[in-house]
Amino acid sequence: MAALIRRASGNVQSEMRSGEREFWAKHDSTGFIDWDAAQPRKFTQLKPTLRTISLRLPVSMIEDLKILANKRDVPY
């Protein structure tokens, strides 16, 4: 990973520490990262975020959705 990051000047490094989000909003990463040497990675430990929502739907549509979910073995 360290080989991917090109050497940045001290001013750039201090700016990154103080406000990294603002820095990358204003700068292009191609000057700092060698994307040709990058390799794809899989983050197997990450789990999708689930959030419960409430919807008002017609009863007939809910019944149809329950049938579809059951066919696909998905909880509803």
C-alpha positions in Angstrom: 0.0 0.0 0.0 2.8 2.4 0.8 4.2 1.9 -2.7 0.9 3.1 -4.1 1.1 6.5 -2.4 3.4 9.0 -4.0 5.5 11.3 -1.8 3.5 14.5 -1.0 5.0 17.8 0.2 4.8 18.7 3.9 2.2 21.3 3.2 -0.1 18.8 1.5 0.4 16.3 4.3 -0.5 18.8 7.0 -3.6 19.9 5.0 -4.7 16.3 4.7 -4.4 15.8 8.5 -6.4 18.9 9.3 -9.2 18.4 6.8 -8.8 15.3 4.7 -12.4 15.4 3.4 -12.1 19.0 2.2 -8.7 18.2 0.7 -9.9 15.3 -1.4 -13.0 17.4 -2.4 -10.6 19.9 -4.0 -7.8 17.7 -5.3 -7.5 14.8 -7.8 -6.1 11.6 -6.4 -4.1 10.7 -9.5 -1.3 13.0 -8.4 -0.9 11.1 -5.1 -1.9 7.5 -5.8 -0.5 5.2 -8.6 -3.8 3.6 -9.7 -1.9 1.4 -12.2 -0.3 -0.5 -9.3 -3.6 -0.8 -7.4 -5.2 -4.2 -7.1 -8.9 -5.0 -6.5 -9.8 -6.1 -2.9 -12.8 -7.7 -1.3 -13.9 -6.6 2.1 -15.4 -9.8 3.4 -15.9 -8.6 7.0 -18.3 -5.8 6.0 -21.9 -6.3 6.5 -24.7 -4.3 4.7 -26.5 -1.8 6.9 -30.1 -2.6 7.5 -32.7 -0.1 8.3 -36.4 -0.8 9.1 -38.8 1.4 7.3 -42.6 1.8 7.5 -44.7 1.9 4.3 -48.4 2.3 3.8 -49.4 0.0 1.0 -52.7 -1.4 -0.1 -53.4 -4.8 1.5 -53.5 -6.6 -1.8 -50.1 -5.3 -2.7 -48.7 -6.5 0.7 -50.1 -9.9 0.1 -48.5 -10.0 -3.4 -45.2 -8.9 -1.9 -45.4 -11.6 0.8 -46.0 -14.3 -1.9 -43.0 -13.0 -3.9 -40.8 -12.9 -0.8 -41.7 -16.4 0.1 -40.9 -17.7 -3.4 -37.5 -16.0 -3.2 -36.9 -17.1 0.4 -36.6 -13.5 1.6 -38.0 -12.4 4.9 -40.7 -9.8 4.7 
